[in-house]
């Protein structure tokens, strides 16, 4: 069976989900339709039949793919060829992979290719179900896909694949990853579950403003400052660099209007806003109250009334943002980082920046953790856990970040405490170097600072390698 299944997003499958749940092992409430086509296709095979699909590779790492991964590990996979972010189909960003599964009841499955048999020291057959051939396609500049796979495939041990996410890595890298994952504790546990995504406004053109607009609104009405917060987008967040400037968020959280109205009623002072608030008033009348309470803000937002009402992500009223239980975490010292990056882009923010949905925050005051997360070692580990997108970028999503191993420190051990303090000192130095670099124009002095940054970066990497007990041979794998 060879094919390309239909792609139907889970939002369109509502009426069928009960059926899928009762008939498919691979069911997950947010899974796309192709998930069930894979299971069904394999179930229709005769003995020794072969199933091969080209599908999106997201199932290997996405949360919805976990039941499929568990089911897949019970199948006799022969080959997975992953194209990563390569543009296989013109005009479409699909991130495809090719899966090949054999349905067979014997104790062994055939070796996949002649070249692979040679790699296995002449073994013509493999232990049933334990290993398969994996290939990461790095370029489309080849004449024959079969030849490319023959030359670049490697053995993948199915038993080493985690149900939380699959990474196709060779037999050199797998033992190293297994070793590193056992160090310390998962990041999610280390930060007590506090990894938060940035703010979703549903209408950035209305709620994200520039510095000139901010200054004008505050000049017109000083109370406007209460609702305007410094704001970052993911691309503005750089490794060890100070927070950017120039963007601001009009922050009116869900429930804010109701709380203000309640406060006005309790105070019994209608003259304060010039408008007497009564229980059960219409949205039109409440907007009028808001206009009189914050004339500059509402005067600006008035141009976006229709778009504000139509957007899905909103609060109780169109001028409010969607519900969020952790707005207060943005107004604390925190680690902040970009979601899309070729390597870790973590920095420290003590100036209460909010950020957009292309970023995440970890409300933890730990420069030690910043050093670990920005290290080459952690980027290596993450690259084996995250999905890669076009241009060599990774998606530093919470689900992938959660299981990153963080080396803990025994502060009762003087030598470990000394290493911790040395790393923190280097991170402090890096933060200061980047602050200086960003404060001066291109010049010989700036070039000197950049060289010092590179040297300090290497020193941080050395400490992290030591903390994780990485050998010289393992370091070659990581840096290669």
C-alpha positions as CSV (number, residue, x, y, z in Angstrom):
1,X,0.0,0.0,0.0
2,X,1.6,3.3,-1.2
3,X,0.0,6.7,-0.9
4,X,-0.5,10.1,0.5
5,X,-3.4,10.3,3.0
6,X,-5.8,13.2,3.2
7,X,-5.0,16.0,5.6
8,X,-8.0,17.2,7.7
9,X,-7.4,19.3,10.8
10,X,-8.9,18.0,14.0
11,X,-11.2,21.0,14.3
12,X,-13.1,19.6,11.3
13,X,-13.5,16.1,12.8
14,X,-15.8,16.9,15.7
15,X,-18.7,14.6,14.8
16,X,-16.3,11.6,14.1
17,X,-14.1,11.8,17.2
18,X,-16.2,9.4,19.2
19,X,-15.9,6.8,16.4
20,X,-12.2,7.3,16.2
21,X,-11.8,7.0,19.9
22,X,-13.6,3.7,20.0
23,X,-11.9,2.2,16.9
24,X,-8.3,3.4,16.8
25,X,-5.4,2.9,19.2
26,X,-3.8,6.1,17.7
27,X,-6.7,8.3,18.8
28,X,-5.9,11.6,20.3
29,X,-8.4,14.5,20.5
30,X,-6.2,16.9,18.6
31,X,-4.8,14.5,16.0
32,X,-5.2,15.2,12.2
33,X,-7.1,12.7,10.1
34,X,-3.9,11.2,8.6
35,X,-3.1,9.6,11.9
36,X,-6.1,7.2,11.5
37,X,-5.3,6.5,7.9
38,X,-1.8,5.2,8.9
39,X,-3.3,2.8,11.4
40,X,-6.1,1.7,9.0
41,X,-3.7,1.2,6.1
42,X,-1.4,-1.1,8.1
43,X,-4.4,-3.1,9.4
44,X,-5.5,-3.8,5.8
45,X,-2.2,-5.5,4.8
46,X,-1.8,-9.2,4.2
47,X,1.2,-10.9,5.8
48,X,4.4,-9.6,4.3
49,X,2.5,-6.7,2.9
50,X,4.2,-3.3,2.8
51,X,2.7,0.0,3.8
52,X,4.3,3.3,2.7
53,X,3.0,6.8,3.1
54,X,4.4,10.2,2.7
55,X,3.1,12.3,5.6
56,X,3.9,15.4,7.6
57,X,6.7,14.6,10.1
58,X,5.0,16.4,13.0
59,X,3.7,13.2,14.4
60,X,7.2,12.4,15.5
61,X,7.3,15.2,18.1
62,X,3.8,16.8,18.5
63,X,1.8,16.0,21.6
64,X,-1.0,14.6,19.5
65,X,1.4,12.1,18.0
66,X,2.1,10.3,21.3
67,X,-0.5,7.5,20.8
68,X,0.7,7.1,17.2
69,X,4.3,6.8,18.3
70,X,3.3,4.2,20.9
71,X,1.4,2.2,18.3
72,X,4.2,2.6,15.8
73,X,6.8,1.1,18.2
74,X,4.7,-2.1,18.1
75,X,4.9,-2.2,14.3
76,X,7.6,-3.6,12.1
77,X,9.0,-0.4,10.8
78,X,11.5,-0.9,8.0
79,X,12.4,2.7,7.2
80,X,11.7,6.3,8.0
81,X,13.1,9.0,5.7
82,X,12.7,12.5,7.1
83,X,13.0,15.5,4.8
84,X,12.9,18.0,7.7
85,X,12.1,21.5,6.4
86,X,13.1,20.9,2.7
87,X,10.6,22.2,0.1
88,X,9.7,18.9,-1.4
89,X,6.4,20.2,-2.8
90,X,6.6,23.6,-4.6
91,X,4.6,26.3,-3.0
92,X,3.8,24.3,0.1
93,X,5.5,24.1,3.5
94,X,4.7,20.5,4.5
95,X,7.8,19.0,6.4
96,X,7.3,15.5,5.0
97,X,8.6,12.1,5.8
98,X,8.2,8.7,4.2
99,X,7.3,5.8,6.4
100,X,7.6,2.1,5.4
101,X,6.1,-0.7,7.6
102,X,5.9,-4.4,6.9
103,X,3.2,-6.6,8.2
104,X,4.8,-9.9,9.0
105,X,4.4,-12.6,11.6
106,X,7.9,-14.2,11.4
107,X,10.6,-13.5,14.0
108,X,12.7,-11.5,11.6
109,X,12.2,-8.8,9.0
110,X,14.3,-8.5,5.8
111,X,17.2,-6.1,5.7
112,X,16.2,-3.0,4.0
113,X,18.9,-2.3,1.5
114,X,22.1,-3.9,0.2
115,X,24.1,-1.0,1.6
116,X,22.5,-1.4,5.0
117,X,23.4,-5.1,5.0
118,X,27.0,-4.2,4.5
119,X,26.9,-1.7,7.3
120,X,25.6,-4.5,9.5
121,X,28.7,-6.7,9.0
122,X,27.0,-8.9,6.4
123,X,23.9,-9.7,8.5
124,X,21.2,-10.4,6.0
125,X,18.3,-10.2,8.5
126,X,17.6,-8.2,11.6
127,X,15.9,-9.0,14.9
128,X,12.2,-8.5,14.5
129,X,11.0,-5.0,15.2
130,X,14.0,-3.7,17.2
131,X,15.8,-1.6,14.6
132,X,15.0,0.2,11.4
133,X,16.7,2.4,8.8
134,X,16.6,6.1,9.4
135,X,17.6,8.9,7.0
136,X,17.7,12.6,7.5
137,X,17.6,14.2,4.1
138,X,19.8,17.3,4.1
139,X,19.4,18.4,0.5
140,X,17.2,17.9,-2.6
141,X,20.2,18.1,-4.9
142,X,20.4,14.4,-5.7
143,X,19.5,12.4,-8.8
144,X,18.0,9.4,-7.1
145,X,16.4,9.2,-3.7
146,X,17.2,5.5,-3.3
147,X,20.9,6.1,-3.8
148,X,20.9,9.0,-1.4
149,X,19.2,6.9,1.3
150,X,21.6,4.0,0.7
151,X,24.6,6.3,1.2
152,X,23.2,8.3,4.2
153,X,21.0,5.9,6.2
154,X,21.8,4.8,9.8
155,X,20.4,2.3,12.2
156,X,17.7,3.5,14.7
157,X,16.9,1.4,17.7
158,X,13.2,1.5,18.4
159,X,13.6,0.7,22.1
160,X,15.6,3.9,22.5
161,X,12.8,6.1,21.2
162,X,10.8,8.0,23.7
163,X,7.0,8.1,23.5
164,X,7.3,11.8,24.3
165,X,9.0,12.5,21.0
166,X,11.1,10.7,18.4
167,X,14.4,11.9,17.0
168,X,16.1,10.0,14.2
169,X,19.7,9.9,15.4
170,X,22.6,7.5,14.6
171,X,24.0,4.9,16.9
172,X,26.8,7.2,18.0
173,X,24.5,10.0,19.2
174,X,21.8,7.8,20.9
175,X,23.9,6.6,23.8
176,X,25.2,10.1,24.4
177,X,21.6,11.5,24.4
178,X,20.5,8.7,26.8
179,X,23.4,9.6,29.1
180,X,22.6,13.4,29.0
181,X,18.9,12.9,29.6
182,X,19.6,11.2,32.9
183,X,21.6,14.1,34.3
184,X,19.8,16.3,36.9
185,X,16.1,16.8,36.4
186,X,13.7,17.8,33.6
187,X,13.5,21.6,33.1
188,X,9.7,21.5,33.7
189,X,10.3,20.0,37.2
190,X,13.3,22.3,37.8
191,X,11.2,25.5,37.3
192,X,8.1,24.0,39.0
193,X,6.0,24.0,35.8
194,X,6.5,27.7,35.2
195,X,7.1,28.0,31.4
196,X,4.6,30.4,29.9
197,X,3.9,31.5,26.4
198,X,3.7,35.2,25.4
199,X,0.6,37.3,25.1
200,X,-1.9,36.6,22.3
201,X,-3.9,39.8,21.5
202,X,-5.8,38.6,18.5
203,X,-5.3,42.1,17.0
204,X,-1.7,43.4,17.3
205,X,-2.4,46.3,15.1
206,X,-4.7,47.7,17.8
207,X,-3.0,46.6,21.0
208,X,0.7,46.8,20.1
209,X,1.8,50.4,19.7
210,X,5.1,52.2,19.1
211,X,6.8,54.6,21.4
212,X,5.5,57.7,19.7
213,X,1.9,56.6,20.1
214,X,2.5,55.6,23.8
215,X,4.0,59.1,24.5
216,X,1.1,60.8,22.8
217,X,-1.6,58.8,24.7
218,X,0.1,59.5,28.1
219,X,0.5,63.2,27.2
220,X,-3.2,63.4,26.4
221,X,-4.2,61.6,29.6
222,X,-1.7,60.5,32.3
223,X,-4.0,57.6,33.4
224,X,-3.2,55.9,30.1
225,X,0.2,54.9,31.5
226,X,-1.7,52.4,33.8
227,X,-2.7,50.3,30.8
228,X,0.5,50.5,28.7
229,X,3.3,48.0,29.2
230,X,6.7,47.6,27.6
231,X,6.5,44.8,24.9
232,X,8.7,42.5,22.9
233,X,8.2,40.2,20.0
234,X,10.2,37.0,19.7
235,X,12.6,38.3,17.0
236,X,13.7,41.1,19.3
237,X,14.8,38.7,22.0
238,X,18.5,38.0,21.6
239,X,20.9,35.7,23.5
240,X,22.2,37.4,26.7
241,X,21.1,40.8,25.2
242,X,19.2,43.4,27.1
243,X,15.5,43.7,26.3
244,X,14.6,45.8,23.3
245,X,12.7,49.0,23.2
246,X,10.1,50.7,21.0
247,X,7.0,48.5,21.4
248,X,4.3,48.7,23.9
249,X,1.2,46.7,24.8
250,X,-2.2,48.1,25.7
251,X,-3.0,45.6,28.4
252,X,-6.7,45.3,29.3
253,X,-7.1,41.8,30.7
254,X,-10.3,39.8,30.6
255,X,-12.4,40.8,33.6
256,X,-10.7,44.2,34.1
257,X,-13.8,46.2,33.0
258,X,-16.1,44.3,35.4
259,X,-13.6,44.8,38.3
260,X,-13.4,48.6,37.5
261,X,-17.2,48.9,37.4
262,X,-17.5,47.0,40.6
263,X,-14.9,49.3,42.3
264,X,-16.8,52.4,41.0
265,X,-20.1,51.1,42.5
266,X,-18.5,50.3,45.8
267,X,-16.9,53.7,46.1
268,X,-20.3,55.3,45.3
269,X,-18.5,58.2,43.6
270,X,-20.0,58.6,40.1
271,X,-18.5,62.1,39.8
272,X,-15.0,60.5,39.7
273,X,-15.6,59.2,36.2
274,X,-18.5,61.5,35.2
275,X,-20.7,58.5,34.6
276,X,-23.0,56.6,37.0
277,X,-22.6,52.9,36.6
278,X,-25.7,50.7,37.1
279,X,-25.9,47.0,37.3
280,X,-27.0,45.4,34.0
281,X,-25.9,48.2,31.7
282,X,-25.3,47.5,28.0
283,X,-21.9,47.2,26.4
284,X,-22.6,50.5,24.6
285,X,-23.1,52.3,28.0
286,X,-20.1,50.5,29.5
287,X,-18.0,51.6,26.6
288,X,-19.2,55.2,27.3
289,X,-18.0,54.8,30.9
290,X,-14.6,53.5,29.7
291,X,-14.3,56.5,27.3
292,X,-14.8,58.9,30.1
293,X,-12.5,57.1,32.4
294,X,-9.6,56.6,29.9
295,X,-10.3,59.1,27.0
296,X,-7.0,58.8,25.3
297,X,-6.9,55.0,25.2
298,X,-10.5,54.7,24.0
299,X,-10.0,57.4,21.5
300,X,-7.2,55.4,20.0
301,X,-9.0,52.0,20.1
302,X,-12.2,53.4,18.6
303,X,-10.7,52.9,15.1
304,X,-10.6,49.2,15.7
305,X,-14.1,48.6,17.1
306,X,-15.3,46.3,14.2
307,X,-12.1,44.3,14.0
308,X,-12.0,44.0,17.8
309,X,-15.5,42.6,17.9
310,X,-14.8,40.0,15.2
311,X,-11.6,38.6,16.7
312,X,-11.8,35.3,18.4
313,X,-9.2,36.0,21.1
314,X,-10.9,38.5,23.3
315,X,-12.2,39.0,26.9
316,X,-15.6,39.8,28.1
317,X,-15.7,42.9,26.0
318,X,-14.0,43.6,22.6
319,X,-11.4,45.9,24.1
320,X,-10.2,43.3,26.6
321,X,-7.5,40.7,25.9
322,X,-8.2,36.9,26.2
323,X,-8.1,35.2,29.6
324,X,-4.6,34.6,31.0
325,X,-3.8,33.3,34.4
326,X,-0.2,34.5,34.5
327,X,-0.1,38.2,33.4
328,X,1.5,39.0,36.7
329,X,4.5,36.7,35.9
330,X,5.6,39.2,33.2
331,X,6.1,41.9,35.8
332,X,8.7,39.9,37.7
333,X,12.4,39.3,37.0
334,X,12.5,36.4,34.6
335,X,14.2,34.5,31.8
336,X,12.7,35.3,28.5
337,X,13.4,33.6,25.1
338,X,12.5,33.5,21.5
339,X,10.4,30.5,20.3
340,X,12.1,30.3,16.8
341,X,15.9,30.2,16.8
342,X,18.8,28.3,15.5
343,X,20.1,28.0,19.1
344,X,19.0,29.0,22.5
345,X,18.2,32.7,22.7
346,X,17.8,33.1,26.4
347,X,18.3,36.4,28.3
348,X,17.4,37.9,31.6
349,X,14.7,40.6,32.0
350,X,14.3,42.7,35.1
351,X,12.4,45.5,33.5
352,X,8.9,43.9,33.4
353,X,8.6,43.4,29.7
354,X,5.5,41.6,28.3
355,X,6.1,39.5,25.1
356,X,4.1,38.1,22.2
357,X,3.3,34.5,21.3
358,X,6.6,34.0,19.5
359,X,8.3,34.0,22.8
360,X,8.2,32.3,26.2
361,X,9.0,33.4,29.8
362,X,10.3,31.4,32.7
363,X,9.6,33.5,35.8
364,X,12.7,32.2,37.6
365,X,15.6,34.4,38.8
366,X,18.5,32.1,37.9
367,X,21.5,33.2,35.9
368,X,22.9,29.7,36.4
369,X,20.0,28.4,34.4
370,X,20.5,31.0,31.6
371,X,24.1,29.8,31.2
372,X,23.0,26.2,31.0
373,X,20.2,26.9,28.5
374,X,22.4,29.1,26.3
375,X,25.2,26.5,26.1
376,X,26.1,24.5,23.0
377,X,25.4,21.3,24.9
378,X,21.7,22.2,25.6
379,X,21.2,23.3,22.0
380,X,22.5,19.9,20.8
381,X,20.1,18.1,23.1
382,X,17.2,20.3,22.1
383,X,18.0,19.8,18.4
384,X,17.3,16.0,18.9
385,X,14.0,16.8,20.7
386,X,12.4,19.6,18.7
387,X,11.1,19.9,15.2
388,X,13.3,21.7,12.7
389,X,11.8,24.3,10.3
390,X,13.1,26.0,7.2
391,X,16.5,27.6,7.5
392,X,17.8,25.4,10.3
393,X,15.6,27.0,12.9
394,X,14.0,25.1,15.8
395,X,10.7,25.6,17.6
396,X,11.6,26.1,21.3
397,X,8.1,25.3,22.4
398,X,7.2,24.4,26.0
399,X,6.5,20.8,25.1
400,X,10.0,20.3,23.9
401,X,11.6,22.4,26.6
402,X,9.9,20.5,29.3
403,X,12.2,17.5,29.3
404,X,15.5,19.2,28.8
405,X,17.9,17.8,31.5
406,X,19.1,20.5,33.9
407,X,22.2,19.7,36.0
408,X,21.3,20.4,39.7
409,X,23.9,21.7,42.2
410,X,24.6,20.3,45.6
411,X,25.3,23.6,47.5
412,X,26.6,21.6,50.4
413,X,29.5,20.4,48.2
414,X,32.1,23.3,48.1
415,X,33.5,22.2,44.7
416,X,30.0,22.2,43.1
417,X,29.1,25.5,44.6
418,X,32.3,27.0,43.2
419,X,31.5,25.8,39.7
420,X,27.9,27.2,40.1
421,X,29.3,30.6,41.2
422,X,31.9,30.7,38.4
423,X,29.1,30.0,35.8
424,X,26.9,32.8,37.3
425,X,29.9,35.2,37.2
426,X,30.4,34.4,33.5
427,X,26.7,34.9,32.7
428,X,26.8,38.3,34.6
429,X,29.8,39.2,32.5
430,X,28.0,38.1,29.3
431,X,25.0,40.2,30.1
432,X,27.2,43.3,30.8
433,X,29.2,42.7,27.5
434,X,26.0,42.6,25.5
435,X,24.7,45.7,27.2
436,X,27.9,47.6,26.3
437,X,27.9,46.2,22.7
438,X,24.4,47.4,22.1
439,X,25.1,50.8,23.5
440,X,27.7,51.7,20.9
441,X,27.8,51.9,17.1
442,X,29.9,49.6,14.9
443,X,33.5,50.4,15.8
444,X,36.9,48.9,16.8
445,X,35.7,49.0,20.4
446,X,32.5,47.1,19.5
447,X,34.6,44.5,17.6
448,X,36.8,44.0,20.7
449,X,33.6,43.4,22.8
450,X,32.4,40.8,20.4
451,X,35.7,38.9,20.6
452,X,35.4,39.0,24.4
453,X,31.8,37.7,24.1
454,X,33.1,34.7,22.0
455,X,35.8,33.9,24.5
456,X,33.3,34.1,27.4
457,X,30.9,31.9,25.5
458,X,33.6,29.2,25.2
459,X,34.3,29.4,28.9
460,X,30.6,28.9,29.7
461,X,30.5,25.9,27.3
462,X,33.6,24.4,29.1
463,X,31.9,24.6,32.5
464,X,28.7,23.1,31.2
465,X,30.5,20.2,29.5
466,X,32.2,19.6,32.8
467,X,28.9,19.6,34.7
468,X,27.5,17.0,32.4
469,X,30.7,15.0,32.4
470,X,31.0,15.1,28.6
471,X,34.1,13.4,27.3
472,X,36.3,14.6,24.5
473,X,34.9,12.0,22.1
474,X,31.3,13.0,23.1
475,X,32.2,16.7,22.6
476,X,33.3,15.9,19.0
477,X,29.8,14.4,18.4
478,X,28.1,17.4,19.9
479,X,30.1,20.0,18.0
480,X,30.2,18.0,14.8
